[in-house]
Amino acid sequence: MATPPSIFSNEEEIRCQDVRWSLDVFNIGIKDYFEDIFRLFHTNLKQNVVQIHGYCSQKCSRKLPVEKWCSLCNEWRVKILAKHRFRNTIKDILYWKNVDSSKWQSDVREVQKIFLPNWYKGKLDANDLSSRLNIMTNCTLFDNQQQLTDIRDIRNKVFHNKTSLTVKEKKDYVGTISSYLDNDFLKRYQSVVKATEHVKLLEKC
Ligand SMILES: [Zn+2]
């Protein structure tokens, strides 16, 4: 008798695809929340927190060692780093050349770059799931960081290591994503409400 077609391996692949879709939906769902948190943080830094005014004309972070930065860049650096989850260890190993400190006042993306891993190089893609998860995981402006870390790990597994999942793995992974979204504060965002519905559907299928 011929062996049956590899329907099981196919289902395992479909489960993996369901988790990838859940992550895409998660990313679309939290975009407005993510942007709002940083918009508020950035406005507060500009209007209330950073006491030195003026402009940096020398792009300190790109050209100089930290000890030689101008007082304006230095104050922005300290105030942004205050929200880094690993501020005590990260400050010495951050890849400062990847950030343009002279744009911290005008460009929130340059502020966000501080929360990327130190190996991150180049331009920040504002819609990239991996970058967004890394920023959220490292920035204390966001709650539930253990859950975010778990979601980041799930993302790395299904996009880099795994091509198939067991029923339990899929249930756990989609359940983690769904439980992060299913939060009273986040539900104020219509995009989160919609994303939660979609993820719950993927959880069931
Ligand atoms: Zn400067």
Boltz pocket constraint, residues with backbone or C-beta under 6 A from the ligand:
constraints:
  - pocket:
      binder: B
      contacts: [[A, 56], [A, 57], [A, 58], [A, 59], [A, 60], [A, 61], [A, 69], [A, 70], [A, 71], [A, 72], [A, 73], [A, 74], [A, 101], [A, 102]]
      max_distance: 6.0
